[in-house]
Amino acid sequence: MKKPVENLIEAPVEDTSAEIDSFGEIQTIEKNAKETKTLPMLALRGLVAFPGTIIHFDVQRDKSKKALELAMSQNQEVFLTAQKDIRVDDPEPEDLYSVGVAAKVRQVMRVSPNIMRVLVEGDYRAKALSIEKKEDTMTAEICEIETRYPETPVQTDTVEALVRIVKEQFEEYAFLTMQIPPEVALNIVSLENPGSLVDFISANLTLPLNSKQELLAEANVTKRLRKLTGILEHEINIRSIENELGEKLHNSLDKNQREYFLREQLKVISQELGEDHQNAAGQYREKLKKLKASDEVRQKLGEEIDRLAKMHSSSPETAVISEYLDICFSLPFGKYTKDKINIKAAEKLLNRDHYGLEKVKERILELLSVRQLAPDIKGQIICLVGPPGVGKTSVAKSIAASMGRKYARISLGGVRDEADIRGHRKTYIGAMPGRIIDAIKRAGSANPLILLDEVDKTGNDFRGDPASALLEVLDAEQNSKFVDHYIDLPFDLSKVLFVTTANILDTIPAALLDRMEVIELNSYTREEKFQIAKKHLLPRQIKEHGLDAKRLKVDDGALYSIIDFYTREAGVRLLEKAIAKLCRKAARLIVGGVQEKVNINAHNINSFLGTKKFRPEKIRRHDEIGVVNGLAWTPVGGEIMQIEVGLMKGAGKIELTGSLGKIIRESAYIAISYVRGQAEAFGIDPDFYRNLDIHIHAPEGAVPKDGPSAGVTMVTALVSALKNCPVKNSVAMTGEVTLRGRVLPIGGLKEKSMAAYRAGVSTVLIPEDNWGDLDDVDKTVKEGIKFIPMSNVENVLVNSLVDFVPAKGKILIDEIERLPLSQEEKPLII
């Protein structure tokens, strides 16, 4: 069955004479249907045949082989047409171009059992009117496409001009490609027929398949020439660009080869002279090739290597440059570790390594969560603030471990030279990089966690201010191109996670503090110290001293005794040292054969650690006049600070003793002024300040004391002494007082309440505004102490003095009712 190729052939063309348009172009005349013939058809893949040209190709498909056999059995004629898509293995009629070439098969040779090599010569252009696809072969009904040449002089001149242009373009193309054989170029020059010229050139050009097919399908010689000139112009431009690029590449390769040979010669000369720094220069160049750094860095290092190569080995500068290059190549340019953040695993790690510190751990988990969602976030610089020994450094290590990052620590305590941060210029003898670059080198990664320890202890003098140098390091907008004075190269610190530690914030410059997010680590309570010692310190020291839990047992009472009587600190460093001392004593007894097992308890601990160093803080056994239990905060925790007031006949002299600072002395004067103003209301002689000398004393005079939170304590002690009214010994208090008798909030409530609990206090009076801070107080403390919020001094006096009754007025009931307490917890109402 024959299938018409509707989309490939045009409307039928009558067999009429050729007509010439106004531009002198030739109209194509197809022969009448009577002049058609049916030929075996071969579908070519990636190949276009032209009339008058000889081509050879391999045949492998069975249908193509059958078509060849059929052609050889007849008159050796075959119709050749190209496939539109070379990937189609069994093409349909619509997969083929309608215009092809009727050709003569000149030679068939079998090169393998499955492949035949064919040599054919194109005869004339032809168009497939219909294609018959059989099971074993394909045949096509074709008609010849004829072209008539112009007869007028104008038309002939146009064609002749186009022929000359095409020949000139082909000569230029052949010169640029250098791939056209001389005999082909000679044949093209000698061709006079325009149609044959276009066909011969088209067959010898390396063009895309569709371009060649357009030239084949165009029967109008004038149009065909114009299309060919456009194609040749495009190819000439492309070849010119290719040659220009190739020449540049060739010159570059020649230059590199020349440099290589010169270096090899220089290397041999250096070996003969006994100079080996040329070999070092070559090794540095190999490292430079592998370095993942910016072009600026690579150029700078390349210049230094060239300088080294030109120097004599005995030159002092040679050692300086070599040391500089060694340090630069040891830096991890472009080396990053991938964050491995697992929030559940991080939480488990923090809970395992740190007891308590709930707010700190929560903030760290928030940081890690943000890092997991936004890995490229910048500007997160944490400052861990707290007293010594509370675990600031270990918290930083835990952050690095939970993120899977390298860790490096920089101690800034006592650093006074700005060059310690930025490094020294390499022109100086003994110059070296700054601590930041040194930490990067030690970490071996461009995104480690760097701990800047004791950032509050940097100083400044004539050598510079290290804190000012840290401004650039800790600024996410600037540190992407941090330049150390020694390496003098930009290094990206924007992906480094900086964590700083400090004991206090007062000595940190405001500009530096503004770049950091402060997380406070408070001093450990007695119970927290006990848990840390039992779960962490004791097992670690037992293991480090070669003992085990069977040979050394330390009960809970012994640990509490160490905390209460042998250490007085905010952290646990001295506690760990005391436990280590127990382990050493136990090891001595076991190794000496005195005991096989050692049991340590609260009763025999003094035989291991000696006499108790600190006496326990205990409240007075009886109510006393003019003595009040105050609460104080210290860097090592809270303490009971008693305030004593003594009255003597005199002329109103005021004496303040006990190493009191400026602020606490001011609180004493405020307390006296307030009592003078409320003397009549409290039933006190209004002229007491004229007839009596007042002495206010804070025991333990060798210990400096300062702060405003002893205001209510001084007022209470003063009123107690003036009214001769005892103070309840089970009550402690803290709060700042104003001239109007208002009680203002204070800090350190957690530590102060723990001191009260440790001393046996049953009731603590706190400012009303501190009521929300009780959430941070240890649960054990809240269960053992009754907290009463106070808004004014009258509330304090009623709940601290025995049988205190103001001479004038009463405490307003509505003042009491608004306190956040249950009915049984509310203070006495007079």
Helices and strands as residue ranges (DSSP letters): E 2-4, E 29-30, G 33-35, E 37-44, E 54-59, H 62-73, E 77-82, G 93-95, E 99-112, E 115-133, E 138-146, H 153-177, H 182-190, H 194-204, H 209-217, H 221-273, H 277-290, H 295-310, H 316-330, H 343-353, H 358-373, E 382-385, H 392-403, E 407-411, H 419-422, H 435-443, E 449-453, G 455-457, H 466-473, G 479-481, E 482-483, E 490-491, E 497-502, H 510-513, E 517-520, H 526-532, I 533-537, H 538-544, E 552-554, H 556-561, I 562-566, H 573-591, E 598-600, H 606-609, E 624-625, E 627-634, E 637-649, E 654-657, H 662-677, H 688-691, E 692-697, H 711-723, E 726-727, E 731-733, E 736-737, E 743-744, H 749-759, E 763-767, G 768-776, H 779-784, E 786-790, H 793-800, H 813-817, G 823-825
